[in-house]
Amino acid sequence: MTVDIVGGVPGTTGEIPIIDVWESTLEEAFAQIRIILETHYYVAMDTEFPGVVARPQGQFKSHSDYAYQSVRCNVELLKIIQLGLAFFNEVGEAHSCYQFNFKFNINEDMYAKDSIDLLQNSGIPFNRLEDDGVDILHFAELLMVSGAVLMDNVRWISFHSSYDYGYLLKLLCNKNLPDSEDEFYELLHIYFPIIYDVKFLMKSCKALKGGLQEIANQLEVVRIGPEHQAGSDSILTAMTFFKMVKVYFEDHLDDDQYAGQLFGLGANAKG
C-alpha cells in the first residue's frame, strides 16, 4: 500500500504513524483496518469540519434539545473534511492512525471562514481535497463492513463529540440526522454500541479543566503530529483517555456509568 506518513514520534507507545488516506488508497486502507481491529479495537476518533454556520430557530424543550438541533442543522448543511481513526489495544498500546481526507471544494461548499482559516493554517491541503479527496459514499460502504461499527466489542473514544458522531451517522445512514435527540441516541447506540467521551469522563475528574490540549498537558501527554488535524487529535484523544483512566479510575471504567454518553447532549447538556 502506498501511504503518506504525516508524523510518528517515539513515546511510550512507540512510533505511531499517521497514514493519510485519499480516494486512490481507500480500499487498501480498509483492508488493513479490518486486520488491525482483531487486536486493536479501541478506536479513537476525531473529525475536522467547516465550523458552525447556522443556529436553530423556534421553541426548544430544553438546553439539550437546542444543543442537538444546533448539531442537526449544521451537519445537514455542511460536509466533513477530515476524519482520524487511531487504533489502540486494551492496555493503551497504539498500532497506527488513519487520516481520511474527504472531497471538499472550497469554492463551492459551505463553510465558516474562521474555521477554514484555522484548518488551512494547520496544514490541511484544500487544493488536493477537491481532486483526490475520499468519496463519502465509498467511505461509508467500506466503514459499514469494516468491523468498526455495529460491533459491541469495539470501544470508540472521542472528545466532546456530538458533531463528530453527527457527521459519521449522516454518512453511514446516507440521510439527514433524526428530528429528535432520542432518535439520534438510538441510532448512535446501534452503530457505536460502546462510546467513551473524554469530556464527559472529566466530570468525575475535578482537577481536570479545559479543552483536549489543556487536559493532555495536565496529564503530561505529548502530542504527535500537527494540532487541528484529525489524525493528531485522535491520537491525543486516545493517549489522554488511557492516562486519565489510569490516574483517575484505577484502570477500570464502569460501562453502565460512563459509556454511551456525549458531553453537551442529554443530561450532560449543561456540562
Steps between C-alpha positions, in 0.01 A plus 500: 500500500627849413454734795600847611655502848408830667659443837646243732671573828659256745318475830353252744303352212794503257475645152142589408471561126226732376406361160330742261222332302366630168244353262772308314615320819165464677435131435853399593470701824183319602656163416766583758249636753301177495815315607604760757161484675560135592752613763461879532128561553514827692433752224565865577320735264517867411359698208575833340198676348425847361389659827155617605296705254143480633301531822165325543191719528176439689394357834711235671407260779833539679860613471580147383237521225649828378852351506387200294310715249817708457691183413223379269461817293874551452572136413220517241655807336870416514745232389759315705856592400724257687464198729768347720471141627774393742518134602610389847482176698347457845819602682545819302760384247457665162510332163449784251273785401317547171415854394224512237496808279154553349401669178438869568482796263589822677351700211161329509437336839367695796729584794574744781802707397671497842485121512645457150774752576594296808508174303702654219752632751523153654607358164188336356555500120170637368633517144545121501167423669304612196680264260614207714269506801316190622148452365253500790281217370801277424634564849163421661471171313843387617456622858172311525670164434833579670420352840534843663128583522199294613737297721472490879862390546633827350551793737478847347685787669433866427501848653189722520382324189134561421594663168751224420243224542241712321716504187575128526133407541404723208743323268427150633124543460529712183229734624452794733506452876176414683269779614529414870791446734349171623498361147858620453611308811320188379694512172822585680478195726427273203802605298731576795393276791788601730612865506721681749491879477807633682327833567217312673749295705656828619191562711637233736849654498461830683865599454479491119383812320494637146517359150682195371844661476472649849400164650781323316745755640370445854546123456844547337389341174710612201330573168606315185453686173346843425217641713161551327551205273276202565776239517703681764189591700371141498835367629509766772142411596593132541820566695320745727217249555734218606700731728180632656363151562826399665532808722136567591315170453756243616512341154130411501193668354146392584325496161158535661611831649738644243434350155254627243489863619589804290598818680262784416198283418238330715546538873849635429383800298593758762835335570 
